[in-house]
């Protein structure tokens, strides 16, 4: 339970007391609980959908679901997406891109990227809620679960871009658990097919491929990844999961 507690306080803004004296080993092992954190987030979204949809139209329900997810995560992953886009779209040198990403201020590229991202995600959620498929609530449930596993691809298989920083230790200690990470991925693949069938599988595989290509390209450009890019990977994998699943449900 302590490792789940560590994972919850790291990936969400659920009001919990901060665990004391967290060791690097505990923090590394807490990674295995990230999909379970996603299950808690997805469960909250699923419950909200179940309660709201009978009383509100799909557009309003989708907006409330998106707002609830941002509240539960504190927008920390969206902040990572904005910082990442500010740097990557600046057309500067890799060193300058890293400096821009480290700046806490949001620039034009980050703001526009966030608006486009939220518009796409809202549209996909609203579109799914208009469908009569019984799989729709489970897509909302699985979305945070799978994204909290997918982003670890960057952690396990690509270097960290900065010589120092929180993410450096995160990456170094994660290399010891790659086989377990792959085993967890196979389990999630089986569960996704069992519950969501081909729509879920298509979304899951599309998100994996996109994040793999995205992190590979960015890692080559910058010499590695950063904590902001980890957050961006979570947000982008959720979007790609919905994008991949939607065509197989749309009549």
C-alpha positions in Angstrom: 0.0 0.0 0.0 2.9 2.4 0.6 4.1 2.0 -2.9 0.6 2.7 -4.3 0.5 5.7 -2.0 3.8 6.9 -3.4 2.5 6.4 -7.0 -0.8 8.3 -6.2 1.0 11.3 -4.7 3.4 11.4 -7.7 0.9 11.1 -10.6 -2.2 12.8 -9.1 -3.3 15.7 -7.0 -5.7 13.6 -4.9 -5.4 15.2 -1.4 -3.3 12.6 0.4 -0.5 13.2 2.9 2.9 13.0 1.4 4.8 9.8 2.2 7.9 10.4 4.3 11.5 9.3 3.6 10.8 7.7 0.2 13.9 5.7 -0.9 14.9 5.4 -4.6 14.1 1.7 -4.5 10.6 2.4 -3.2 10.1 5.0 -5.9 11.3 2.7 -8.6 9.0 -0.1 -7.4 6.1 2.3 -7.2 6.2 2.4 -11.1 4.5 -1.0 -11.1 1.4 0.7 -9.5 1.0 3.4 -12.1 -1.6 1.4 -14.1 -3.4 0.9 -10.8 -3.3 4.7 -10.3 -4.8 4.9 -13.8 -7.5 2.5 -12.6 -8.4 4.8 -9.8 -8.6 7.8 -12.1 -10.5 5.8 -14.7 -12.9 4.5 -12.0 -13.7 8.1 -11.1 -14.3 9.0 -14.7 -16.5 5.9 -15.2 -18.6 6.7 -12.2 -19.0 10.3 -13.2 -20.0 9.2 -16.7 -22.6 6.8 -15.3 -24.1 9.5 -13.0 -24.0 12.4 -15.5 -25.0 11.0 -18.8 -28.6 10.2 -17.9 -29.1 13.9 -16.9 -26.9 15.9 -19.3 -26.3 15.8 -23.0 -23.1 14.2 -24.3 -21.4 17.6 -25.0 -21.8 18.7 -21.4 -20.9 15.3 -20.0 -17.7 15.2 -22.1 -16.7 18.7 -20.8 -17.3 17.6 -17.2 -15.3 14.4 -17.6 -12.4 16.4 -19.1 -12.6 18.9 -16.3 -12.7 16.1 -13.6 -9.6 14.4 -15.1 -7.7 17.7 -15.0 -8.7 18.3 -11.4 -7.6 14.8 -10.3 -4.2 15.1 -12.0 -3.8 18.8 -11.2 -3.0 19.3 -14.9 0.6 18.2 -14.3 0.7 16.1 -17.5 -0.9 18.8 -19.6 1.7 21.2 -18.2 4.3 18.8 -19.5 2.7 18.7 -22.9 2.7 22.6 -23.1 6.3 22.9 -21.9 7.4 20.2 -24.4 5.6 21.8 -27.3 7.1 25.2 -26.4 10.5 23.7 -26.8 10.1 21.3 -29.7 8.2 23.7 -31.9 10.6 26.6 -31.3 12.9 25.6 -34.1 16.0 26.3 -31.9 19.1 24.3 -31.1 18.6 21.2 -28.9 20.3 23.0 -26.0 17.9 26.0 -26.3 14.9 23.7 -26.6 15.8 22.1 -23.3 16.1 25.6 -21.7 12.7 26.6 -23.0 11.1 23.4 -21.7 12.6 24.1 -18.3 11.0 27.6 -18.2 7.8 27.5 -16.1 6.2 30.2 -18.3 3.9 29.0 -21.1 4.6 30.3 -24.6 2.5 30.6 -27.7 3.3 27.1 -29.0 2.4 25.5 -25.7 -0.9 27.4 -25.4 -1.9 26.6 -28.9 -0.9 22.9 -28.5 -3.0 22.7 -25.3 -6.0 24.2 -27.0 -5.8 21.8 -30.0 -5.2 18.8 -27.7 -8.2 19.6 -25.4 -10.4 20.3 -28.4 -9.5 17.0 -30.0 -10.0 15.0 -26.7 -13.2 16.8 -25.9 -14.5 16.0 -29.4 -13.6 12.4 -29.2 -15.2 12.0 -25.8 -18.4 13.8 -26.9 -18.5 11.7 -30.1 -18.1 8.4 -28.1 -20.9 9.4 -25.7 -23.3 9.8 -28.6 -22.8 6.1 -29.5 -24.9 3.3 -28.2 -22.0 0.9 -27.8 -21.8 -0.7 -24.3 -18.0 -0.5 -24.7 -17.9 3.3 -24.3 -17.8 3.5 -20.5 -15.0 0.9 -20.5 -13.0 2.9 -23.0 -13.1 5.8 -20.5 -12.1 3.5 -17.7 -9.2 2.0 -19.6 -7.9 5.3 -21.0 -5.9 6.4 -17.9 -4.8 2.8 -17.1 -3.1 2.2 -20.4 -1.6 5.7 -20.6 0.1 5.2 -17.2 1.9 2.2 -18.7 2.6 3.5 -22.2 4.6 6.6 -21.0 7.0 4.3 -19.2 8.3 3.2 -22.7 10.2 6.5 -22.7 11.5 5.9 -19.1 12.7 2.4 -19.8 14.1 2.6 -23.3 15.4 6.1 -23.9 18.1 8.1 -22.0 17.4 11.2 -19.9 18.4 14.4 -21.6 19.8 16.3 -18.6 22.8 15.4 -16.6 21.0 16.1 -13.4 17.4 16.2 -12.4 14.6 14.2 -10.9 14.0 12.2 -14.1 17.6 11.1 -14.3 17.4 8.8 -11.3 13.9 7.8 -12.5 15.4 6.5 -15.7 18.5 4.9 -14.3 16.7 2.8 -11.7 14.0 1.8 -14.1 16.4 -0.1 -16.3 16.5 -2.9 -13.7 12.8 -3.7 -14.2 12.3 -3.8 -18.0 11.3 -7.5 -18.2 8.6 -6.9 -15.5 7.5 -3.9 -17.4 7.0 -6.0 -20.6 5.1 -8.6 -18.7 2.8 -6.0 -17.3 2.3 -4.7 -20.9 1.3 -8.2 -22.1 -1.2 -8.5 -19.2 -2.7 -5.2 -20.1 -2.9 -6.2 -23.8 -4.8 -9.3 -22.8 -7.2 -7.4 -20.5 -7.8 -4.8 -23.2 -8.8 -7.4 -25.7 -10.9 -9.3 -23.2 -12.9 -6.2 -22.2 -12.8 -3.9 -25.2 -12.1 -6.3 -28.0 -10.7 -4.9 -31.3 -11.6 -1.3 -30.7 -9.6 -1.3 -27.5 -6.8 -3.3 -29.0 -6.6 -0.9 -32.0 -6.4 2.1 -29.7 -3.9 0.6 -27.4 -1.5 -0.5 -30.3 -1.9 2.8 -32.0 -1.0 4.7 -28.8 2.1 2.4 -28.2 3.4 2.9 -31.8 2.9 6.6 -31.7 4.6 7.1 -28.3 7.4 4.8 -29.4 8.0 6.8 -32.6 7.6 10.2 -30.8 10.0 9.4 -28.0 12.5 7.9 -30.4 12.5 11.0 -32.6 12.6 13.4 -29.7 15.3 11.4 -27.9 17.5 11.6 -31.1 16.9 15.3 -31.4 17.5 16.3 -27.7 19.8 13.4 -26.7 17.2 12.0 -24.4 13.9 12.7 -22.7 12.7 14.9 -19.8 10.0 14.9 -17.2 7.9 17.2 -19.3 8.1 14.7 -22.2 7.0 11.9 -19.8 3.9 14.0 -19.0 3.3 14.8 -22.7 3.5 11.1 -23.5 0.7 10.4 -21.0 -1.6 13.0 -22.6 -0.8 12.0 -26.1 -1.3 8.3 -25.5 -4.8 9.0 -24.1 -5.7 10.9 -27.2 -4.3 8.3 -29.5 -6.1 5.5 -27.6 -9.5 7.2 -28.2 -8.6 8.1 -31.8 -7.7 4.5 -32.6 -10.8 3.0 -30.9 -13.3 5.4 -32.3 -13.5 4.2 -36.0 -14.4 0.7 -35.0 -17.3 1.9 -32.9 -18.6 4.6 -35.3 -21.5 3.2 -37.4 
